[in-house]
């Protein structure tokens, strides 16, 4: 029985532009009704989403899972708050790190791993404008070097 390794559903490229990602965690998502079918169709957006820890539980906000077309009364609100499934020790560790100034939890990817919906969350520290400009300059320089290398080797 060969199972699929990992099927990517949604990726948050903007998070890498806006934040320094210091640590990554994998969490399960508590889903209801037809949300799993909608995820399997790839209908998920995590661009503006964020994670909060409340009463010893982690919740993801603003994660949009579009309603399943063939579902009727079983469809839930697409923007509802969803609980993340993490171990208590991980939640305590994250809560301690979030209490420091400037840190936040951002969803980086949503994917299926061995048939279960998972979200990769990152402990992130916000970038300043000059950090973003520096990153853009580095990417441009790297592209230019690759282009020159390609031309030389033709």
C-alpha positions in Angstrom: 0.0 0.0 0.0 2.0 3.0 -1.2 0.4 6.2 0.1 0.9 9.6 -1.3 3.8 11.4 0.4 2.5 15.0 0.4 0.0 16.8 -1.8 0.3 20.6 -1.6 -3.0 22.5 -1.5 -2.1 26.1 -0.7 1.2 27.9 -0.3 1.8 31.3 1.4 4.7 32.9 -0.6 3.9 36.3 0.8 4.8 35.1 4.3 8.4 34.6 3.2 8.5 38.1 1.8 6.9 39.8 4.8 8.5 37.8 7.7 11.7 36.1 8.8 10.6 32.5 9.4 12.5 31.3 12.5 10.8 27.9 13.3 8.3 25.6 11.6 5.7 23.3 13.1 3.3 20.8 11.5 -0.3 20.8 12.8 -3.5 19.0 11.9 -6.7 20.9 11.1 -10.0 20.2 12.7 -12.4 20.2 9.7 -16.2 19.6 9.5 -18.5 18.3 6.9 -17.6 18.9 3.3 -14.4 20.9 4.0 -12.2 17.9 3.3 -13.7 17.4 -0.2 -13.2 21.1 -0.9 -9.6 20.9 0.2 -9.0 17.9 -2.0 -10.2 20.0 -4.9 -7.6 22.6 -3.9 -10.0 25.3 -2.9 -8.1 27.0 0.0 -6.5 30.3 0.6 -4.2 31.2 3.4 -2.8 34.6 2.2 -4.2 36.8 5.0 -4.5 34.1 7.7 -2.8 34.0 11.1 -2.7 31.8 14.1 -3.6 32.7 17.7 -3.2 30.7 20.9 -6.2 31.0 23.3 -6.9 29.0 26.5 -4.2 26.5 25.7 -5.5 25.8 22.1 -4.3 27.1 18.7 -6.7 28.5 16.2 -6.3 29.7 12.6 -8.2 32.8 11.6 -9.1 34.1 8.1 -8.3 30.7 6.4 -10.7 30.5 3.5 -11.9 27.1 2.5 -14.5 27.6 -0.3 -17.8 25.7 0.1 -18.1 22.4 -1.7 -20.4 22.8 -4.7 -22.2 19.5 -4.3 -22.7 20.0 -0.6 -25.8 21.7 0.6 -26.8 22.1 4.3 -23.5 20.5 5.3 -21.3 23.3 4.1 -19.8 25.5 6.8 -18.9 29.1 6.8 -15.7 29.4 4.6 -14.0 31.9 6.9 -14.8 30.3 10.2 -12.1 29.9 12.9 -10.6 26.4 12.8 -8.8 24.6 15.6 -5.3 23.4 15.0 -4.2 20.0 16.5 -0.9 20.4 18.3 0.6 18.7 21.4 0.3 20.7 24.6 4.0 21.0 24.9 4.2 22.6 21.5 1.4 25.0 22.3 3.1 26.0 25.6 6.4 26.5 23.8 4.8 28.6 21.0 2.9 30.7 23.6 6.1 31.5 25.4 7.8 32.5 22.1 4.8 34.6 21.0 4.9 36.6 24.3 8.2 38.2 23.0 7.8 41.4 21.1 7.4 41.2 17.3 6.6 37.5 16.9 3.6 36.0 15.3 2.4 32.6 13.9 1.7 32.4 10.2 0.4 29.5 8.2 3.0 28.7 5.5 1.4 25.6 3.7 -1.7 23.5 3.7 -1.2 20.0 2.4 -2.4 16.3 2.7 0.1 14.0 4.3 -0.9 10.3 4.3 -4.5 11.3 3.7 -4.7 13.8 6.6 -5.0 17.6 6.2 -2.0 19.4 7.7 -0.9 23.0 8.0 2.7 24.1 8.4 2.9 27.1 10.7 5.9 29.3 11.1 7.1 31.4 14.0 7.7 34.6 12.3 9.3 38.0 13.0 8.2 40.9 10.8 10.6 42.4 8.3 11.2 46.1 8.0 10.9 47.8 4.6 14.7 47.9 4.2 14.9 44.2 4.8 12.4 43.6 2.0 14.4 45.8 -0.3 17.6 44.0 0.6 16.0 40.6 -0.2 14.7 41.9 -3.6 18.2 43.2 -4.5 19.7 39.8 -3.6 17.2 37.9 -5.7 17.8 40.3 -8.7 21.6 39.8 -8.3 21.2 36.0 -8.2 19.0 36.0 -11.3 21.5 38.2 -13.1 24.4 35.8 -12.2 22.4 32.8 -13.3 21.6 34.5 -16.6 25.3 35.3 -17.2 26.3 31.8 -16.3 23.8 30.4 -18.7 25.0 32.6 -21.6 28.7 31.6 -20.9 27.9 27.9 -20.9 26.0 27.8 -24.2 
